[in-house]
Amino acid sequence: MLSRPSILLRLEGAALFALTLYFYHYIGASWTLFAILCLAPDLAMLGYLANVELGATLYNLFHAEVPPILLAALSLALHKPELMPYALIWLAHIGWDRALGYGLKYPTFFKDTHLQRT
């Protein structure tokens, strides 16, 4: 198993998903908000309607961990706790996607991902 990066990446995704759910519950955020926004990052797939390169770029922007981590850091640094649920929902989505095997996209075709190449 340790020699198969795709399995490790899926396990990391599952761990990220579980951890974000824990913290989401811990901060007492709205589960209705979670249900409404949990698939919002997938709206980035609409970029594929224009072309594969734009689709991959937008998908990767909204499915990389750095933007929601920066949002969480901003929430803490600016003492804006109302931002934290959005960061956690976003990270939960990314974790769930990785656990299911959906990876960051290459600009070739939709199913060509970093998880497929590992």
C-alpha positions in Angstrom: 0.0 0.0 0.0 2.8 2.5 0.8 4.2 2.0 -2.7 0.9 3.1 -4.3 0.6 6.9 -4.1 -3.0 6.9 -5.3 -4.1 4.9 -2.2 -2.2 7.2 0.1 -3.7 10.3 -1.6 -7.2 8.8 -1.1 -6.5 8.1 2.5 -5.3 11.6 3.0 -8.5 12.9 1.4 -10.6 10.8 3.7 -8.6 12.1 6.7 -9.1 15.7 5.6 -12.8 15.1 5.1 -13.1 13.6 8.6 -11.1 16.3 10.3 -13.0 19.1 8.6 -16.3 17.5 9.7 -15.1 17.4 13.2 -14.0 21.0 13.3 -17.2 22.1 11.5 -19.2 20.4 14.3 -16.8 21.8 16.9 -17.4 25.5 15.8 -21.2 24.9 15.8 -21.7 25.9 12.2 -24.9 25.4 10.3 -25.4 22.0 8.8 -28.0 23.5 6.5 -25.2 25.8 5.1 -23.0 22.8 4.8 -25.6 20.9 2.8 -26.3 23.9 0.5 -22.6 24.6 -0.2 -20.9 21.2 -0.1 -21.0 20.8 -3.9 -20.4 24.5 -4.8 -16.7 24.0 -5.8 -17.9 21.7 -8.6 -19.5 24.7 -10.3 -16.0 25.3 -11.6 -16.5 22.4 -14.0 -18.7 24.8 -16.0 -15.4 26.0 -17.4 -15.2 22.8 -19.5 -18.2 24.2 -21.5 -15.7 26.8 -22.9 -12.7 24.5 -23.4 -10.6 21.9 -21.6 -7.8 24.2 -20.6 -10.2 26.7 -18.9 -12.1 23.9 -17.3 -9.0 22.3 -15.9 -7.7 25.7 -14.6 -10.9 26.6 -12.9 -11.4 23.1 -11.5 -7.9 23.1 -10.1 -8.3 26.5 -8.6 -11.4 25.4 -6.7 -10.0 22.0 -5.8 -6.6 22.8 -4.5 -6.2 23.0 -0.8 -4.3 26.3 -0.7 -7.2 28.7 -1.3 -9.4 27.3 1.5 -6.5 27.1 3.9 -5.7 30.7 3.2 -9.4 31.5 3.9 -9.1 29.7 7.2 -5.9 31.6 8.0 -7.6 34.8 7.1 -10.5 34.0 9.3 -8.2 33.4 12.3 -5.9 36.4 11.6 -8.7 38.9 11.1 -10.8 37.5 13.9 -13.6 36.8 11.5 -15.1 33.5 12.7 -17.9 33.8 10.2 -15.5 32.9 7.4 -14.4 29.6 9.0 -17.4 27.5 8.0 -16.8 28.4 4.3 -13.2 27.3 4.5 -14.1 24.1 6.3 -16.9 23.3 3.8 -14.5 23.9 0.9 -11.8 21.7 2.5 -14.4 19.0 3.2 -15.4 19.0 -0.4 -11.8 18.6 -1.5 -11.2 15.8 1.0 -14.3 13.9 -0.1 -13.3 14.3 -3.8 -9.8 13.0 -3.1 -11.1 10.0 -1.1 -13.3 9.1 -4.1 -10.4 9.4 -6.5 -11.1 12.7 -8.1 -7.9 14.5 -8.6 -6.6 17.8 -10.0 -7.0 17.9 -13.7 -4.6 18.1 -16.5 -5.6 20.2 -19.6 -6.0 17.2 -21.8 -9.4 15.7 -20.8 -11.6 15.7 -17.7 -10.6 12.2 -16.4 -6.9 12.9 -16.8 -6.0 13.6 -13.1 -3.0 13.6 -10.8 -4.6 10.5 -9.1 -4.9 8.6 -12.3 -1.2 9.1 -13.1 0.1 7.9 -9.7 
